[in-house]
Amino acid sequence: MIDSSTNLYALIGNPVSGSKSPWIHNHIFETCHLPGAYLAFDIEKNQLSQAVVGMKALNVKGINVTIPYKTEIMTFLDEVDPLAEKLGAVNTIVCEDGKWKGFNTDGLGLIAVLKRHIADFEEKKVLVLGAGGAARGICGILAESGIVEMGIWNRTPERAIQLSEALNLSKSENGHIDITPVSSVKAFINYDVVINTTSVGMAPDIEQTPVEITSLNPDAIVCDIVYKPHKTKLISEALSNGHNVIYGIEMLLEQALLAQKLWNGLTDEVISKNRNELMTEFEALNK
């Protein structure tokens, strides 16, 4: 029941109309009997500062940040978690005692999902497709995860090189980055895990894939961060070719659950229960 004691939580970005975040968080508030309501707000360009002022005035308790404001929002925060600072992106804000602290649960969510699906994940070689904003956070956290090797591929090779330099990946103590230009797709065969961080597969490009599935190692696990549609063209082709796959919705759920842990201190048991319920409901809706 929403009343004067209900805490407001928000998603800010542009666009946010197709986001599943309100569905996820309001489910958690309801099942955990927490006094919260979660709304999504489209923030127009050049209006982020006004939105911040408004949300502080409304005493918003927690905020998720999506494209295109994950980096820009950092200038409005009182404190930034060291990992988010290193990644150069914030997707979760804890608002407490008038102070805003930023975190990045995107990368941590992905790592949690990968480790849940893949035995001995740290021993794997991972290929990241794309070098945009999503890739920045994912590559940064992968570099800290202890994996054996990471390659970044982009249709414009220079962008992959720029990303590696910006994140200092080549100097990481925990991993090694292998920049693979488009002319070297034959090198894809060397990777155990492939993660698509591009928007290819999302509307209006639902009939496209970022790479040819036959160029991958036949035993590679294929992960797509795109969750709408649930079964992207890349995932469909991977399944048809015998690959194990990881769906984008799993990463979205995990980063949301980690945000709730920051906001409301949810236990691992409660998180696991909500994860299972949300996945079951999502799969039923997307049969």
C-alpha positions, 0 to 999 in steps of 0.5 A, a space after each residue: 500500500 502506497 501512503 505518506 510513509 512510502 519511500 520513492 526510488 527512481 530510474 533516470 535515463 533516456 529512453 526508459 520507456 521499455 525498462 523492466 526495472 520498475 517491474 523488478 523493483 516493485 516486485 521486490 518491494 511487494 514480496 519483501 513488504 518494504 515501503 517503497 515504490 519505484 518509478 522510471 523518469 525520462 530525463 531530457 538532455 541538459 536537464 540532468 542537473 534540474 532532475 538531481 535538484 528535484 530528486 533531492 527535494 523529494 528525498 528519493 531514497 535510491 536511484 538507478 542510472 541508465 544511458 546516457 547518464 552513467 558517467 555524467 551523474 558522477 559530478 553530482 555525487 558526494 561520494 563514489 565507490 572505488 570500483 565505480 570510480 575506476 570504471 568511470 560509470 555509476 548505475 546505482 545511487 544510495 541516498 542517505 542522510 542527505 548524501 548521495 553515494 554512487 556504485 556500479 552494480 552492472 559489472 558485479 552483476 555480470 560476474 555473479 551470473 557468469 560464475 553461477 553458470 561457469 565452473 572455474 570461470 577465472 580460468 577462462 578466456 573471455 571475448 567482449 564484443 563491442 567497445 561502447 559504454 556498456 563494454 567499459 563497465 564490463 571490461 573493467 570488472 572482468 579485468 579485476 575478476 582474475 580471468 586468464 585472458 580477455 579480448 575486446 573486438 569492435 568493428 572499428 578496431 581503434 575504439 577497442 584500443 582506446 577502451 583498453 588504454 582508458 581502463 588500463 587493462 593491459 596493465 592489470 595484474 589479474 588479466 591480459 587483454 588481447 585486442 582483436 581487430 575485425 580482420 582477425 576474426 579467426 582468433 575468436 576460436 581461442 575464447 571460451 566465453 563470448 559476451 555481446 555488449 553491443 545493441 545489435 539484436 535489439 530493436 530495430 536490429 532484431 534480425 542481426 548478430 554482431 558476429 557470425 556464430 560459426 566464427 566462435 569456438 564450438 564449445 564457447 558459452 555465449 552471453 548477450 546483455 540485450 534482454 529485449 527480445 529475450 531470445 536475441 538472434 545471437 542467442 537463437 543461433 548459438 542455441 541452434 549451434 549447440 552452445 550454452 547461453 546466458 540471457 541478458 535478463 539474468 544480468 539485469 536481474 542481478 544488478 537490480 538485486 545488488 542495488 536492493 542489497 545496497 538500498 535495503 540490506 537484503 540477505 542472500 536468501 531473500 535475494 535468491 528467492 526473488 531471483 527465482 521468482 522473477 526469472 520464472 515470471 519473466 520466462 512465463 511472459 516470454 514463451 
